[in-house]
Amino acid sequence: MSEKKVYTVPLGSIIDEFQLEEINAPVDRERPVQRSEVNRPGLALAGFFGYFEPGRIQIIGLSENDYITHLDEEKLREVFERFFSEDPVAVVFSTSLAVNPVIIEIANKYHVPLLRTATKTSEFMAALIGSLSVSLAPRITRHGVLVEVYGEGILILGDSGVGKSETAIELVKRGHRLIADDAVEIKKVSAKSLVGSAPELIRHFVELRGIGIVDVKRIFGMGAVKDTEKIDMIIKFEQWVQGKMYDRFGLETEYTDIMGIQIPTTVIPVRPGRNLAVILEIAAMNNRQKKMGYDTAKEFNERLMNMTF
C-alpha cells in the first residue's frame, strides 16, 4: 500500500504572505510547515504537554501573554525551556505584543523562530488556517478542462479529441474564464470543497488540434483566465451512441467521487451540430438554481403528477 504523500510549505512564504516580523532573525525560512492546523499553547505554557503537536504553528495571543507576564523570571525560564525543547515549527505573537528578552534568548538556544503580527489573534488564525489549508491540501491531477461559467466551476471530462478544449475556447469567447486545460490539479481544501488549478508549466495555455498551443491570456486578455476555482459540477462528454437512453428530464442526479467528496455530474452526448458551449452555460445556470432551492425537473414532474385527465 503506497504511503500518503505529505506536502509542505516553507516558513518563509508564510512570513512573506502575512508580512510577519522576524523577532529573532535570522529565521530559517526554509523550515517546512506540514500542518494546516494551528495551536494556542495555553495548556503547554501551564506545563501540560499531552497531545501537544510541535508541527503546528503556535500562536500566543492576549490570554497567553497575560499569563506569561505574571511569571517571575525563574518560572518564565522553566516554562519556555520546556516549551521550546519540544521544537515547535514557529511561534507567532499576535496583536503586536512585546516579547520578553528571556523568551528570545531561550528561543535562540533551541533555534525556534519567533514571529510577530499586528493582526488580532482570531483574525490571524482564520487567515493562516485558510492559507495553509490550500497550500497543504491533498491533491490529485485529472485529465480534463476546468472553466468558470456564471460563477460555477465546471470540470469537463471526456476522451481525448471529444471537444473539451474547443468548448473551453468558445466559452472564453462568450465571456467566461479558463482555469486549466488538459491537466487539472485538484486540491481538497476542506471536507466539502475541491479547488482546481493548472500546473504552472501549462497555466493559461490551451492545445487546439490543427492549430497548436494558444496563450488564452494574451489573446483574450486577463479577464479571460483565472488561477483557481472551486469545482461545483462535472460535465462528462461522450460520443453520441445511437439507441442509448440519455436522461431527458434530469430527475436523478449523478455524482462523481473525488477524494471522498461527491460532485454533481452530468453526461453530455456529443455529436456534430450540438452547441456545447451553450449547453454548458445552461448546465451552470441550472446547477445554481438547484443550489438556491429550485429544481426545474422536480417542478415539471409535480405538474405532470397534478394533471387531471
VOGUMAR-320220 format. One record per residue (C-alpha): residue number from 1; z, y, x. Coordinates in steps of 0.25 Angstrom, whole numbers, plus 5000, padded with zeros to 4 digits. Layout:
VOGUMAR-320220
@nr: NUM; Z: Z; Y: Y; X: X
...
//
This chain:
VOGUMAR-320220
@nr: 1; Z: 5000; Y: 5000; X: 5000
@nr: 2; Z: 4996; Y: 5013; X: 5006
@nr: 3; Z: 5007; Y: 5024; X: 5009
@nr: 4; Z: 5007; Y: 5037; X: 5001
@nr: 5; Z: 5001; Y: 5048; X: 5009
@nr: 6; Z: 5010; Y: 5059; X: 5012
@nr: 7; Z: 5005; Y: 5073; X: 5012
@nr: 8; Z: 5011; Y: 5085; X: 5020
@nr: 9; Z: 5010; Y: 5100; X: 5021
@nr: 10; Z: 5014; Y: 5107; X: 5034
@nr: 11; Z: 5026; Y: 5116; X: 5032
@nr: 12; Z: 5018; Y: 5128; X: 5038
@nr: 13; Z: 5009; Y: 5128; X: 5026
@nr: 14; Z: 5021; Y: 5129; X: 5017
@nr: 15; Z: 5027; Y: 5141; X: 5025
@nr: 16; Z: 5013; Y: 5148; X: 5024
@nr: 17; Z: 5011; Y: 5145; X: 5009
@nr: 18; Z: 5025; Y: 5151; X: 5005
@nr: 19; Z: 5026; Y: 5161; X: 5017
@nr: 20; Z: 5039; Y: 5155; X: 5021
@nr: 21; Z: 5047; Y: 5162; X: 5032
@nr: 22; Z: 5050; Y: 5153; X: 5044
@nr: 23; Z: 5065; Y: 5155; X: 5047
@nr: 24; Z: 5066; Y: 5146; X: 5060
@nr: 25; Z: 5052; Y: 5148; X: 5065
@nr: 26; Z: 5044; Y: 5141; X: 5071
@nr: 27; Z: 5043; Y: 5131; X: 5060
@nr: 28; Z: 5036; Y: 5118; X: 5061
@nr: 29; Z: 5024; Y: 5122; X: 5052
@nr: 30; Z: 5018; Y: 5108; X: 5053
@nr: 31; Z: 5031; Y: 5101; X: 5047
@nr: 32; Z: 5026; Y: 5093; X: 5036
@nr: 33; Z: 5031; Y: 5094; X: 5022
@nr: 34; Z: 5029; Y: 5082; X: 5014
@nr: 35; Z: 5037; Y: 5084; X: 5001
@nr: 36; Z: 5033; Y: 5093; X: 4989
@nr: 37; Z: 5048; Y: 5094; X: 4984
@nr: 38; Z: 5057; Y: 5104; X: 4990
@nr: 39; Z: 5073; Y: 5104; X: 4990
@nr: 40; Z: 5084; Y: 5114; X: 4989
@nr: 41; Z: 5094; Y: 5107; X: 4998
@nr: 42; Z: 5107; Y: 5111; X: 4991
@nr: 43; Z: 5114; Y: 5097; X: 4992
@nr: 44; Z: 5109; Y: 5095; X: 5006
@nr: 45; Z: 5116; Y: 5108; X: 5011
@nr: 46; Z: 5128; Y: 5103; X: 5004
@nr: 47; Z: 5128; Y: 5090; X: 5012
@nr: 48; Z: 5121; Y: 5081; X: 5002
@nr: 49; Z: 5108; Y: 5075; X: 5008
@nr: 50; Z: 5106; Y: 5063; X: 4998
@nr: 51; Z: 5091; Y: 5063; X: 4994
@nr: 52; Z: 5089; Y: 5075; X: 5004
@nr: 53; Z: 5074; Y: 5075; X: 5007
@nr: 54; Z: 5071; Y: 5083; X: 5020
@nr: 55; Z: 5056; Y: 5082; X: 5017
@nr: 56; Z: 5057; Y: 5093; X: 5006
@nr: 57; Z: 5057; Y: 5108; X: 5010
@nr: 58; Z: 5071; Y: 5113; X: 5008
@nr: 59; Z: 5073; Y: 5126; X: 5000
@nr: 60; Z: 5086; Y: 5134; X: 5002
@nr: 61; Z: 5088; Y: 5144; X: 4990
@nr: 62; Z: 5099; Y: 5153; X: 4986
@nr: 63; Z: 5108; Y: 5142; X: 4981
@nr: 64; Z: 5108; Y: 5134; X: 4995
@nr: 65; Z: 5108; Y: 5147; X: 5003
@nr: 66; Z: 5121; Y: 5151; X: 4995
@nr: 67; Z: 5128; Y: 5138; X: 4999
@nr: 68; Z: 5123; Y: 5140; X: 5013
@nr: 69; Z: 5129; Y: 5154; X: 5015
@nr: 70; Z: 5143; Y: 5149; X: 5011
@nr: 71; Z: 5144; Y: 5139; X: 5022
@nr: 72; Z: 5151; Y: 5143; X: 5035
@nr: 73; Z: 5143; Y: 5141; X: 5048
@nr: 74; Z: 5149; Y: 5127; X: 5051
@nr: 75; Z: 5146; Y: 5121; X: 5038
@nr: 76; Z: 5132; Y: 5128; X: 5038
@nr: 77; Z: 5128; Y: 5121; X: 5051
@nr: 78; Z: 5133; Y: 5108; X: 5046
@nr: 79; Z: 5125; Y: 5109; X: 5033
@nr: 80; Z: 5112; Y: 5113; X: 5040
@nr: 81; Z: 5114; Y: 5103; X: 5051
@nr: 82; Z: 5114; Y: 5092; X: 5041
@nr: 83; Z: 5103; Y: 5099; X: 5033
@nr: 84; Z: 5093; Y: 5101; X: 5044
@nr: 85; Z: 5095; Y: 5088; X: 5050
@nr: 86; Z: 5088; Y: 5082; X: 5038
@nr: 87; Z: 5076; Y: 5089; X: 5044
@nr: 88; Z: 5071; Y: 5096; X: 5031
@nr: 89; Z: 5056; Y: 5099; X: 5032
@nr: 90; Z: 5059; Y: 5114; X: 5029
@nr: 91; Z: 5070; Y: 5123; X: 5023
@nr: 92; Z: 5066; Y: 5135; X: 5015
@nr: 93; Z: 5075; Y: 5147; X: 5012
@nr: 94; Z: 5071; Y: 5154; X: 4999
@nr: 95; Z: 5073; Y: 5168; X: 4994
@nr: 96; Z: 5073; Y: 5174; X: 5008
@nr: 97; Z: 5087; Y: 5168; X: 5011
@nr: 98; Z: 5093; Y: 5171; X: 5024
@nr: 99; Z: 5095; Y: 5159; X: 5033
@nr: 100; Z: 5108; Y: 5157; X: 5041
@nr: 101; Z: 5105; Y: 5157; X: 5056
@nr: 102; Z: 5113; Y: 5144; X: 5057
@nr: 103; Z: 5103; Y: 5137; X: 5048
@nr: 104; Z: 5091; Y: 5142; X: 5056
@nr: 105; Z: 5098; Y: 5137; X: 5069
@nr: 106; Z: 5100; Y: 5123; X: 5063
@nr: 107; Z: 5086; Y: 5122; X: 5057
@nr: 108; Z: 5080; Y: 5125; X: 5071
@nr: 109; Z: 5089; Y: 5114; X: 5076
@nr: 110; Z: 5083; Y: 5104; X: 5067
@nr: 111; Z: 5069; Y: 5111; X: 5066
@nr: 112; Z: 5069; Y: 5113; X: 5051
@nr: 113; Z: 5060; Y: 5124; X: 5046
@nr: 114; Z: 5067; Y: 5135; X: 5039
@nr: 115; Z: 5059; Y: 5144; X: 5030
@nr: 116; Z: 5061; Y: 5155; X: 5020
@nr: 117; Z: 5055; Y: 5161; X: 5008
@nr: 118; Z: 5057; Y: 5173; X: 4999
@nr: 119; Z: 5054; Y: 5166; X: 4987
@nr: 120; Z: 5065; Y: 5161; X: 4977
@nr: 121; Z: 5069; Y: 5147; X: 4978
@nr: 122; Z: 5064; Y: 5141; X: 4965
@nr: 123; Z: 5050; Y: 5148; X: 4966
@nr: 124; Z: 5048; Y: 5144; X: 4981
@nr: 125; Z: 5052; Y: 5129; X: 4977
@nr: 126; Z: 5042; Y: 5129; X: 4966
@nr: 127; Z: 5031; Y: 5135; X: 4974
@nr: 128; Z: 5034; Y: 5126; X: 4986
@nr: 129; Z: 5034; Y: 5113; X: 4978
@nr: 130; Z: 5021; Y: 5117; X: 4971
@nr: 131; Z: 5014; Y: 5119; X: 4984
@nr: 132; Z: 5020; Y: 5106; X: 4991
@nr: 133; Z: 5016; Y: 5098; X: 4978
@nr: 134; Z: 5002; Y: 5102; X: 4980
@nr: 135; Z: 5001; Y: 5100; X: 4995
@nr: 136; Z: 5009; Y: 5087; X: 4996
@nr: 137; Z: 5003; Y: 5081; X: 4983
@nr: 138; Z: 4998; Y: 5066; X: 4983
@nr: 139; Z: 4983; Y: 5067; X: 4983
@nr: 140; Z: 4970; Y: 5059; X: 4981
@nr: 141; Z: 4955; Y: 5062; X: 4983
@nr: 142; Z: 4945; Y: 5059; X: 4972
@nr: 143; Z: 4930; Y: 5059; X: 4972
@nr: 144; Z: 4927; Y: 5070; X: 4961
@nr: 145; Z: 4926; Y: 5084; X: 4958
@nr: 146; Z: 4937; Y: 5094; X: 4953
@nr: 147; Z: 4933; Y: 5106; X: 4945
@nr: 148; Z: 4941; Y: 5117; X: 4937
@nr: 149; Z: 4935; Y: 5119; X: 4923
@nr: 150; Z: 4942; Y: 5129; X: 4914
@nr: 151; Z: 4955; Y: 5127; X: 4922
@nr: 152; Z: 4954; Y: 5112; X: 4921
@nr: 153; Z: 4953; Y: 5104; X: 4934
@nr: 154; Z: 4943; Y: 5093; X: 4931
@nr: 155; Z: 4941; Y: 5081; X: 4941
@nr: 156; Z: 4927; Y: 5076; X: 4940
@nr: 157; Z: 4926; Y: 5061; X: 4944
@nr: 158; Z: 4914; Y: 5052; X: 4944
@nr: 159; Z: 4904; Y: 5044; X: 4953
@nr: 160; Z: 4896; Y: 5052; X: 4964
@nr: 161; Z: 4884; Y: 5058; X: 4958
@nr: 162; Z: 4888; Y: 5059; X: 4944
@nr: 163; Z: 4888; Y: 5074; X: 4944
@nr: 164; Z: 4902; Y: 5079; X: 4947
@nr: 165; Z: 4899; Y: 5089; X: 4958
@nr: 166; Z: 4887; Y: 5095; X: 4949
@nr: 167; Z: 4896; Y: 5096; X: 4937
@nr: 168; Z: 4906; Y: 5104; X: 4946
@nr: 169; Z: 4896; Y: 5114; X: 4951
@nr: 170; Z: 4891; Y: 5116; X: 4936
@nr: 171; Z: 4906; Y: 5119; X: 4933
@nr: 172; Z: 4907; Y: 5129; X: 4944
@nr: 173; Z: 4895; Y: 5136; X: 4939
@nr: 174; Z: 4901; Y: 5137; X: 4926
@nr: 175; Z: 4913; Y: 5144; X: 4931
@nr: 176; Z: 4923; Y: 5132; X: 4935
@nr: 177; Z: 4928; Y: 5129; X: 4948
@nr: 178; Z: 4927; Y: 5117; X: 4958
@nr: 179; Z: 4939; Y: 5111; X: 4965
@nr: 180; Z: 4933; Y: 5099; X: 4972
@nr: 181; Z: 4920; Y: 5091; X: 4973
@nr: 182; Z: 4919; Y: 5077; X: 4978
@nr: 183; Z: 4933; Y: 5075; X: 4983
@nr: 184; Z: 4945; Y: 5080; X: 4975
@nr: 185; Z: 4959; Y: 5079; X: 4981
@nr: 186; Z: 4969; Y: 5077; X: 4970
@nr: 187; Z: 4984; Y: 5080; X: 4972
@nr: 188; Z: 4995; Y: 5076; X: 4963
@nr: 189; Z: 5003; Y: 5089; X: 4963
@nr: 190; Z: 5013; Y: 5085; X: 4952
@nr: 191; Z: 5016; Y: 5073; X: 4943
@nr: 192; Z: 5006; Y: 5079; X: 4933
@nr: 193; Z: 4995; Y: 5087; X: 4941
@nr: 194; Z: 4984; Y: 5084; X: 4950
@nr: 195; Z: 4977; Y: 5094; X: 4958
@nr: 196; Z: 4963; Y: 5093; X: 4965
@nr: 197; Z: 4957; Y: 5100; X: 4976
@nr: 198; Z: 4945; Y: 5097; X: 4986
@nr: 199; Z: 4947; Y: 5093; X: 5001
@nr: 200; Z: 4946; Y: 5105; X: 5010
@nr: 201; Z: 4933; Y: 5100; X: 5016
@nr: 202; Z: 4925; Y: 5100; X: 5003
@nr: 203; Z: 4932; Y: 5111; X: 4995
@nr: 204; Z: 4923; Y: 5119; X: 4986
@nr: 205; Z: 4911; Y: 5111; X: 4990
@nr: 206; Z: 4902; Y: 5103; X: 4981
@nr: 207; Z: 4892; Y: 5092; X: 4984
@nr: 208; Z: 4879; Y: 5092; X: 4975
@nr: 209; Z: 4869; Y: 5081; X: 4978
@nr: 210; Z: 4856; Y: 5086; X: 4982
@nr: 211; Z: 4862; Y: 5100; X: 4986
@nr: 212; Z: 4873; Y: 5096; X: 4995
@nr: 213; Z: 4887; Y: 5103; X: 4997
@nr: 214; Z: 4889; Y: 5116; X: 4989
@nr: 215; Z: 4900; Y: 5126; X: 4992
@nr: 216; Z: 4905; Y: 5130; X: 4978
@nr: 217; Z: 4914; Y: 5141; X: 4983
@nr: 218; Z: 4903; Y: 5148; X: 4990
@nr: 219; Z: 4892; Y: 5146; X: 4979
@nr: 220; Z: 4900; Y: 5149; X: 4967
@nr: 221; Z: 4912; Y: 5157; X: 4972
@nr: 222; Z: 4927; Y: 5156; X: 4974
@nr: 223; Z: 4929; Y: 5155; X: 4959
@nr: 224; Z: 4921; Y: 5142; X: 4958
@nr: 225; Z: 4931; Y: 5134; X: 4967
@nr: 226; Z: 4946; Y: 5131; X: 4967
@nr: 227; Z: 4954; Y: 5123; X: 4977
@nr: 228; Z: 4963; Y: 5115; X: 4968
@nr: 229; Z: 4964; Y: 5112; X: 4953
@nr: 230; Z: 4973; Y: 5103; X: 4944
@nr: 231; Z: 4966; Y: 5091; X: 4939
@nr: 232; Z: 4966; Y: 5092; X: 4924
@nr: 233; Z: 4956; Y: 5081; X: 4920
@nr: 234; Z: 4946; Y: 5071; X: 4925
@nr: 235; Z: 4931; Y: 5070; X: 4921
@nr: 236; Z: 4924; Y: 5057; X: 4925
@nr: 237; Z: 4909; Y: 5058; X: 4926
@nr: 238; Z: 4902; Y: 5045; X: 4924
@nr: 239; Z: 4887; Y: 5041; X: 4922
@nr: 240; Z: 4884; Y: 5040; X: 4907
@nr: 241; Z: 4883; Y: 5025; X: 4903
@nr: 242; Z: 4875; Y: 5023; X: 4890
@nr: 243; Z: 4882; Y: 5016; X: 4880
@nr: 244; Z: 4896; Y: 5019; X: 4885
@nr: 245; Z: 4906; Y: 5025; X: 4876
@nr: 246; Z: 4911; Y: 5038; X: 4880
@nr: 247; Z: 4923; Y: 5046; X: 4874
@nr: 248; Z: 4917; Y: 5055; X: 4863
@nr: 249; Z: 4930; Y: 5060; X: 4857
@nr: 250; Z: 4940; Y: 5062; X: 4869
@nr: 251; Z: 4952; Y: 5056; X: 4861
@nr: 252; Z: 4956; Y: 5047; X: 4872
@nr: 253; Z: 4960; Y: 5054; X: 4885
@nr: 254; Z: 4957; Y: 5046; X: 4898
@nr: 255; Z: 4966; Y: 5048; X: 4911
@nr: 256; Z: 4964; Y: 5046; X: 4925
@nr: 257; Z: 4976; Y: 5043; X: 4934
@nr: 258; Z: 4976; Y: 5051; X: 4947
@nr: 259; Z: 4989; Y: 5049; X: 4955
@nr: 260; Z: 4997; Y: 5046; X: 4943
@nr: 261; Z: 4992; Y: 5058; X: 4934
@nr: 262; Z: 4983; Y: 5055; X: 4922
@nr: 263; Z: 4972; Y: 5065; X: 4921
@nr: 264; Z: 4963; Y: 5066; X: 4909
@nr: 265; Z: 4950; Y: 5060; X: 4911
@nr: 266; Z: 4936; Y: 5062; X: 4904
@nr: 267; Z: 4924; Y: 5053; X: 4907
@nr: 268; Z: 4911; Y: 5061; X: 4906
@nr: 269; Z: 4898; Y: 5053; X: 4906
@nr: 270; Z: 4887; Y: 5059; X: 4914
@nr: 271; Z: 4872; Y: 5059; X: 4911
@nr: 272; Z: 4860; Y: 5069; X: 4912
@nr: 273; Z: 4861; Y: 5081; X: 4903
@nr: 274; Z: 4876; Y: 5082; X: 4902
@nr: 275; Z: 4882; Y: 5095; X: 4906
@nr: 276; Z: 4894; Y: 5090; X: 4913
@nr: 277; Z: 4900; Y: 5104; X: 4917
@nr: 278; Z: 4901; Y: 5108; X: 4902
@nr: 279; Z: 4907; Y: 5094; X: 4899
@nr: 280; Z: 4918; Y: 5097; X: 4909
@nr: 281; Z: 4920; Y: 5111; X: 4904
@nr: 282; Z: 4923; Y: 5105; X: 4890
@nr: 283; Z: 4932; Y: 5094; X: 4896
@nr: 284; Z: 4940; Y: 5104; X: 4903
@nr: 285; Z: 4942; Y: 5113; X: 4891
@nr: 286; Z: 4945; Y: 5100; X: 4882
@nr: 287; Z: 4955; Y: 5096; X: 4892
@nr: 288; Z: 4962; Y: 5110; X: 4892
@nr: 289; Z: 4962; Y: 5109; X: 4877
@nr: 290; Z: 4969; Y: 5095; X: 4877
@nr: 291; Z: 4980; Y: 5101; X: 4887
@nr: 292; Z: 4982; Y: 5112; X: 4877
@nr: 293; Z: 4985; Y: 5103; X: 4866
@nr: 294; Z: 4971; Y: 5102; X: 4859
@nr: 295; Z: 4963; Y: 5089; X: 4859
@nr: 296; Z: 4949; Y: 5090; X: 4853
@nr: 297; Z: 4947; Y: 5075; X: 4852
@nr: 298; Z: 4960; Y: 5073; X: 4844
@nr: 299; Z: 4958; Y: 5085; X: 4835
@nr: 300; Z: 4944; Y: 5079; X: 4831
@nr: 301; Z: 4950; Y: 5065; X: 4829
@nr: 302; Z: 4960; Y: 5071; X: 4820
@nr: 303; Z: 4949; Y: 5078; X: 4812
@nr: 304; Z: 4942; Y: 5065; X: 4810
@nr: 305; Z: 4954; Y: 5057; X: 4806
@nr: 306; Z: 4957; Y: 5068; X: 4796
@nr: 307; Z: 4944; Y: 5068; X: 4789
@nr: 308; Z: 4943; Y: 5063; X: 4775
@nr: 309; Z: 4931; Y: 5055; X: 4770
//
